[in-house]
Amino acid sequence: MTNENVQILCVDDEENVLKALRRLFMDDEYDIITVTSGEEGLEALNTNPDVQLVISDYRMPGMNGVDFLKEVCVRRPDTVRLVLSGYADTAAIVAAINEGQIYKFIAKPWNDDDLRVTIAKALELYFLQKENSSLTMELQDSNEELRLMNENLEKIVKERTQEVIFQNKALATGHFMLDSLPVGVIGVDLNDLVVKFNKSAAEILAEHGAIHVGMEAGDVLPAALQQMLASLQKNSPILQENIELGSHRVRLTGSYMKSHEGQVGKILVLTADLS
C-alpha cells in the first residue's frame, strides 16, 4: 500500500464498541484513535492532521454521525469515511451516505473479517486518490513548465524572426546600394567562382557575354580581369591599372580580402576612365 503511517479515527459513544475496534486491529500496523463523541472527533482531527480514515457511529448523543461526517467532509475531504449503525433506518442511511459522502455503511454487529477487508479497501482507495492527486499536481506543474517553455520559445522565435527580417532588409539594402554604385564590382572566391557582381559590372561586361553567380571566372571574365585575379595574393597590396574592355576604358582595381568570419576572396572594381 504505502510506507505512510496509517491513522484511523473511531468515534462511538459506546466504549465497548471502541474496545472491539482496537482489538480487531491489534495485529495491524494502524494507529487507532478513539473518542466517544462527534465533538471530540473534530478535536482529534485538529490534533491529528494525518488521519486517513474515519469510522463513526450513526446514532450518538449531541452531534450525530451524519452531522459529524458532514463536518469531517468539509474539513478533511481527503479522508475516507465509514458509518456504523445498529439501526435499519433506510432513509437515515441514505442521508448519511449522501450528506457525509460516506464510502460505506457498516451494520452492527459486524463481521470481523468483512470489516477488516472493508478497511483495507478503504485505505487502498485513500492512497490511490492521494497518488492520483499527486500525479495531477505533477501534471499541472509539468503543463505550467511546458507553457512557460512555449512562451519562451515563442519569444525566442519572435526575436529571431525579427532578426532575420532585419538582416533580410539590410541585405536587400546592401544589394540596392551595390547596384546603385557608379562603378562595377565583382567578387570571386578562392575557387575562382563568381560570388557577387553589381548592375554596373554586368553592363560593362555585357559585350563579353552575360555574367552569373556561380560561373567560373575563367569562363566569363575578360583576360585582363583574369590576369589581375591571378596577380592578387594574400599579402599583396591593392593593384590598379587602366584597361580596355571593348568600348569601355576603365580603371581596374583589385584587392585580396578576408572577412571577420575568415572567408577569403578577391574583389575587382571597374571605374569608368573619364579622362
C-alpha positions as CSV (number, residue, x, y, z in Angstrom):
1,M,0.0,0.0,0.0
2,T,2.5,2.6,1.3
3,N,5.1,3.2,3.9
4,E,3.0,6.1,5.3
5,N,1.8,5.5,8.9
6,V,-2.0,4.8,8.9
7,Q,-4.2,6.6,11.4
8,I,-7.8,5.6,11.9
9,L,-10.2,7.7,13.9
10,C,-13.0,5.8,15.5
11,V,-16.0,7.7,17.0
12,D,-18.7,5.9,19.1
13,D,-20.4,6.7,22.3
14,E,-20.2,3.1,23.4
15,E,-16.8,2.3,24.9
16,N,-17.2,-1.5,24.3
17,V,-17.5,-0.8,20.6
18,L,-14.3,1.2,20.6
19,K,-12.5,-1.6,22.5
20,A,-13.8,-4.1,20.0
21,L,-12.3,-2.0,17.2
22,R,-9.0,-1.7,18.9
23,R,-8.8,-5.4,19.4
24,L,-9.8,-6.0,15.8
25,F,-6.8,-4.1,14.5
26,M,-4.4,-5.1,17.2
27,D,-2.3,-7.1,14.8
28,D,-2.3,-4.4,12.1
29,E,0.2,-1.5,11.9
30,Y,-2.6,1.0,12.4
31,D,-2.6,3.9,14.8
32,I,-6.1,3.7,16.2
33,I,-7.5,6.9,17.8
34,T,-10.8,6.5,19.7
35,V,-13.2,9.2,21.0
36,T,-16.8,9.0,22.3
37,S,-18.5,11.9,20.6
38,G,-18.6,13.9,17.4
39,E,-17.2,17.0,19.1
40,E,-14.2,15.0,20.4
41,G,-13.8,13.6,16.9
42,L,-13.4,17.0,15.4
43,E,-10.9,18.0,18.1
44,A,-9.0,14.7,17.3
45,L,-8.9,15.7,13.6
46,N,-7.3,19.0,14.6
47,T,-4.6,17.4,16.7
48,N,-4.0,14.5,14.2
49,P,-3.7,16.0,10.8
50,D,-2.6,12.7,9.2
51,V,-5.8,10.8,9.8
52,Q,-6.7,8.9,6.6
53,L,-9.9,7.1,7.6
54,V,-12.8,7.9,9.9
55,I,-15.3,5.4,11.3
56,S,-18.3,6.9,13.1
57,D,-21.3,5.5,14.8
58,Y,-24.6,6.8,13.3
59,R,-26.6,7.4,16.4
60,M,-24.8,9.4,19.1
61,P,-26.0,11.9,21.7
62,G,-25.2,15.5,20.8
63,M,-23.7,15.6,17.3
64,N,-24.9,12.6,15.4
65,G,-22.9,10.6,12.9
66,V,-24.3,12.3,9.8
67,D,-23.6,15.8,11.1
68,F,-20.1,14.7,12.3
69,L,-19.2,13.1,9.0
70,K,-20.5,16.1,7.1
71,E,-18.2,18.3,9.0
72,V,-15.3,15.9,8.5
73,C,-16.0,16.0,4.8
74,V,-15.8,19.8,4.9
75,R,-12.6,20.0,7.0
76,R,-10.8,16.9,5.6
77,P,-12.4,16.0,2.3
78,D,-9.4,13.7,1.5
79,T,-10.3,11.3,4.3
80,V,-12.3,8.1,3.7
81,R,-15.4,8.0,5.8
82,L,-17.4,5.0,7.1
83,V,-20.5,4.9,9.3
84,L,-21.6,2.2,11.8
85,S,-25.2,1.7,12.8
86,G,-27.3,-0.9,14.5
87,Y,-30.5,0.7,13.2
88,A,-32.1,-0.4,9.9
89,D,-33.4,3.1,9.1
90,T,-33.1,3.2,5.3
91,A,-33.8,6.9,4.9
92,A,-31.3,7.8,7.6
93,I,-28.6,5.6,6.0
94,V,-29.2,7.3,2.6
95,A,-28.9,10.7,4.2
96,A,-25.7,9.6,5.9
97,I,-24.2,8.4,2.7
98,N,-25.3,11.4,0.6
99,E,-24.7,14.2,3.1
100,G,-21.5,12.9,4.6
101,Q,-20.2,11.4,1.3
102,I,-19.7,8.1,3.0
103,Y,-17.6,5.4,1.4
104,K,-19.6,2.6,3.0
105,F,-22.3,1.8,5.6
106,I,-21.4,-1.0,8.1
107,A,-24.2,-2.6,10.1
108,K,-23.8,-3.5,13.7
109,P,-22.9,-6.2,14.7
110,W,-20.3,-6.5,12.1
111,N,-18.3,-9.5,10.8
112,D,-14.7,-9.0,11.8
113,D,-13.3,-10.4,8.5
114,D,-15.6,-8.3,6.4
115,L,-14.8,-5.2,8.4
116,R,-11.0,-5.8,8.0
117,V,-11.5,-6.3,4.2
118,T,-13.6,-3.1,4.1
119,I,-11.0,-1.1,6.0
120,A,-8.2,-2.4,3.8
121,K,-10.1,-1.5,0.6
122,A,-11.0,1.9,2.1
123,L,-7.3,2.7,2.8
124,E,-6.4,1.4,-0.7
125,L,-8.9,3.9,-2.1
126,Y,-7.4,6.7,0.0
127,F,-3.9,6.1,-1.2
128,L,-5.0,5.7,-4.8
129,Q,-6.8,9.0,-4.6
130,K,-3.8,10.6,-2.9
131,E,-1.4,9.3,-5.6
132,N,-3.8,10.5,-8.3
133,S,-3.9,14.0,-6.7
134,S,-0.1,14.0,-6.6
135,L,0.1,12.9,-10.2
136,T,-2.4,15.5,-11.2
137,M,-0.4,18.2,-9.4
138,E,2.8,17.0,-11.1
139,L,1.0,17.1,-14.5
140,Q,-0.2,20.6,-13.7
141,D,3.3,21.6,-12.8
142,S,4.6,20.0,-16.0
143,N,2.0,21.7,-18.0
144,E,2.9,25.0,-16.4
145,E,6.6,24.4,-17.2
146,L,5.7,23.4,-20.7
147,R,3.6,26.6,-21.1
148,L,6.4,28.7,-19.8
149,M,8.8,26.9,-22.2
150,N,6.4,27.5,-25.1
151,E,6.1,31.2,-24.2
152,N,9.9,31.4,-24.0
153,L,10.2,29.6,-27.3
154,E,7.7,31.8,-28.9
155,K,9.6,34.9,-27.6
156,I,12.9,33.5,-29.0
157,V,11.2,32.7,-32.3
158,K,9.8,36.2,-32.5
159,E,13.1,37.7,-31.7
160,R,14.9,35.5,-34.2
161,T,12.2,36.3,-36.8
162,Q,12.7,40.0,-36.2
163,E,16.5,39.5,-36.6
164,V,16.0,37.6,-39.8
165,I,13.6,40.3,-41.1
166,F,16.1,43.0,-40.2
167,Q,19.0,41.0,-41.8
168,N,17.0,40.5,-44.9
169,K,16.2,44.2,-45.1
170,A,19.8,45.0,-44.5
171,L,20.8,42.5,-47.2
172,A,18.3,44.0,-49.6
173,T,19.5,47.5,-48.8
174,G,23.1,46.3,-49.4
175,H,22.1,44.8,-52.8
176,F,20.4,48.1,-53.7
177,M,23.4,50.2,-52.6
178,L,25.8,47.9,-54.5
179,D,23.7,48.2,-57.7
180,S,23.4,51.9,-57.2
181,L,27.2,52.4,-57.3
182,P,28.6,54.2,-60.4
183,V,31.4,51.6,-60.5
184,G,31.4,47.9,-61.4
185,V,32.1,45.4,-58.6
186,I,32.9,41.7,-59.0
187,G,33.6,39.3,-56.1
188,V,35.4,36.0,-56.8
189,D,36.1,33.3,-54.2
190,L,39.4,31.3,-54.0
191,N,37.9,28.6,-56.2
192,D,37.7,31.2,-59.0
193,L,33.9,31.3,-58.9
194,V,31.9,34.5,-59.3
195,V,30.1,35.0,-56.0
196,K,28.9,38.6,-56.4
197,F,28.6,41.4,-59.0
198,N,26.5,44.5,-59.4
199,K,24.5,46.1,-62.2
200,S,27.3,48.4,-63.4
201,A,29.7,45.4,-63.7
202,A,27.1,43.5,-65.7
203,E,26.7,46.5,-68.1
204,I,30.4,47.0,-68.5
205,L,30.9,43.3,-69.3
206,A,27.8,42.9,-71.4
207,E,29.8,42.9,-74.7
208,H,31.7,39.9,-73.4
209,G,28.6,37.9,-72.5
210,A,26.2,37.5,-69.6
211,I,27.7,37.0,-66.1
212,H,26.0,34.9,-63.4
213,V,26.8,34.0,-59.8
214,G,28.5,30.6,-59.7
215,M,30.2,30.8,-63.1
216,E,33.9,30.2,-63.3
217,A,35.9,33.5,-63.6
218,G,37.9,31.9,-66.4
219,D,34.8,31.3,-68.4
220,V,33.1,34.7,-68.1
221,L,35.7,37.4,-67.3
222,P,37.9,39.0,-69.9
223,A,41.6,38.1,-70.0
224,A,42.7,41.4,-68.3
225,L,40.5,40.7,-65.3
226,Q,41.7,37.2,-65.1
227,Q,45.3,38.4,-65.1
228,M,44.5,40.8,-62.3
229,L,42.9,38.0,-60.3
230,A,46.0,35.8,-60.8
231,S,48.2,38.6,-59.6
232,L,46.3,39.1,-56.3
233,Q,47.9,37.2,-53.4
234,K,47.0,37.0,-49.7
235,N,49.5,39.7,-48.7
236,S,49.7,41.7,-51.9
237,P,48.8,45.4,-51.9
238,I,45.9,46.8,-53.8
239,L,46.6,46.6,-57.6
240,Q,45.4,49.1,-60.2
241,E,45.7,49.5,-63.9
242,N,43.9,51.1,-66.8
243,I,42.5,48.6,-69.3
244,E,40.3,48.5,-72.5
245,L,37.1,46.4,-72.3
246,G,35.6,46.6,-75.7
247,S,34.2,50.1,-76.0
248,H,34.9,50.9,-72.3
249,R,38.1,52.3,-71.0
250,V,38.2,51.5,-67.3
251,R,40.3,51.8,-64.2
252,L,40.7,48.3,-62.8
253,T,41.3,48.0,-59.1
254,G,41.9,44.6,-57.4
255,S,42.3,43.5,-53.8
256,Y,42.6,40.4,-51.7
257,M,40.1,40.4,-48.9
258,K,39.4,38.5,-45.7
259,S,36.2,38.8,-43.6
260,H,35.8,38.6,-39.8
261,E,34.4,35.0,-40.3
262,G,37.6,34.0,-42.0
263,Q,36.2,33.8,-45.5
264,V,38.6,35.0,-48.2
265,G,38.2,36.0,-51.8
266,K,39.2,38.6,-54.3
267,I,37.4,41.7,-55.4
268,L,37.6,43.7,-58.7
269,V,36.4,47.3,-59.1
270,L,35.8,48.7,-62.6
271,T,35.7,52.5,-62.7
272,A,35.0,54.3,-66.0
273,D,38.0,56.3,-67.1
274,L,36.6,59.8,-67.8
275,S,40.0,61.4,-68.8
